[in-house]
């Protein structure tokens, strides 16, 4: 999966906007983009919170895929930047 978050990107309330996407083959199977409820105190916090949400989604996706007969042998890789 891929994650990204901006730090205080909303000019109105300084809240971060973040998102992630997961692919299966060449197509996206799960994604989200939303404004955070809590104001992050740093760009590190904003990126960490987004990565944490992506990890939870990756765990859920692995379980769902296994349930429908598409087990993943390798652990998921989640790409996130540090900008």
C-alpha positions as CSV (number, residue, x, y, z in Angstrom):
1,X,0.0,0.0,0.0
2,X,0.9,3.7,-0.3
3,X,0.2,6.4,2.3
4,X,0.6,10.1,2.3
5,X,-0.4,12.9,4.7
6,X,0.1,16.7,4.7
7,X,0.8,18.6,7.9
8,X,-1.8,21.2,8.7
9,X,-2.9,21.3,5.0
10,X,-6.3,22.8,5.6
11,X,-5.9,26.5,5.7
12,X,-9.2,27.0,7.6
13,X,-8.4,24.8,10.7
14,X,-4.8,23.5,10.2
15,X,-6.0,19.9,10.2
16,X,-4.1,17.3,8.1
17,X,-5.5,15.6,5.1
18,X,-4.3,12.1,4.6
19,X,-5.0,8.9,2.7
20,X,-3.8,5.5,1.5
21,X,-4.4,3.0,-1.3
22,X,-3.9,-0.7,-1.6
23,X,-3.7,-2.6,-4.9
24,X,-4.3,-6.2,-5.8
25,X,-2.7,-6.9,-9.2
26,X,-3.0,-3.7,-11.1
27,X,-6.2,-2.3,-9.6
28,X,-7.0,-0.5,-6.4
29,X,-9.0,-2.6,-3.9
30,X,-9.1,-0.2,-0.9
31,X,-8.5,3.5,-0.5
32,X,-9.4,6.5,1.6
33,X,-8.7,10.2,1.7
34,X,-10.0,12.4,4.5
35,X,-9.4,15.3,6.8
36,X,-8.2,14.3,10.2
37,X,-10.3,15.1,13.3
38,X,-7.4,15.9,15.5
39,X,-4.8,18.6,14.7
40,X,-1.3,17.0,14.4
41,X,1.5,18.7,16.3
42,X,4.1,17.8,13.7
43,X,4.5,16.3,10.2
44,X,5.9,13.2,11.8
45,X,2.7,12.7,13.8
46,X,0.6,13.3,10.8
47,X,2.5,10.7,8.8
48,X,2.5,8.2,11.7
49,X,-1.2,8.4,12.2
50,X,-1.8,7.8,8.5
51,X,0.6,4.8,8.4
52,X,-1.1,3.4,11.5
53,X,-4.5,3.5,9.8
54,X,-3.0,1.9,6.7
55,X,-1.5,-1.0,8.8
56,X,-4.9,-1.7,10.3
57,X,-6.5,-1.7,6.9
58,X,-3.7,-4.1,5.6
59,X,-4.4,-6.5,8.4
60,X,-8.1,-6.4,7.6
61,X,-7.6,-6.9,3.9
62,X,-5.3,-9.9,4.5
63,X,-8.0,-11.5,6.6
64,X,-10.7,-10.8,4.0
65,X,-8.6,-12.1,1.1
66,X,-7.8,-15.3,3.0
67,X,-11.5,-15.8,3.8
68,X,-12.3,-15.7,0.1
69,X,-9.5,-18.0,-0.9
70,X,-6.8,-15.5,-1.9
71,X,-4.1,-15.9,0.7
72,X,-1.1,-13.7,0.6
73,X,2.2,-15.5,1.3
74,X,4.3,-12.3,1.7
75,X,3.7,-9.7,4.3
76,X,2.3,-6.4,2.9
77,X,4.6,-3.6,2.2
78,X,3.4,-0.1,3.1
79,X,5.2,2.8,1.5
80,X,5.1,6.1,3.2
81,X,7.2,9.2,2.8
82,X,8.8,11.3,5.5
83,X,8.0,14.8,4.0
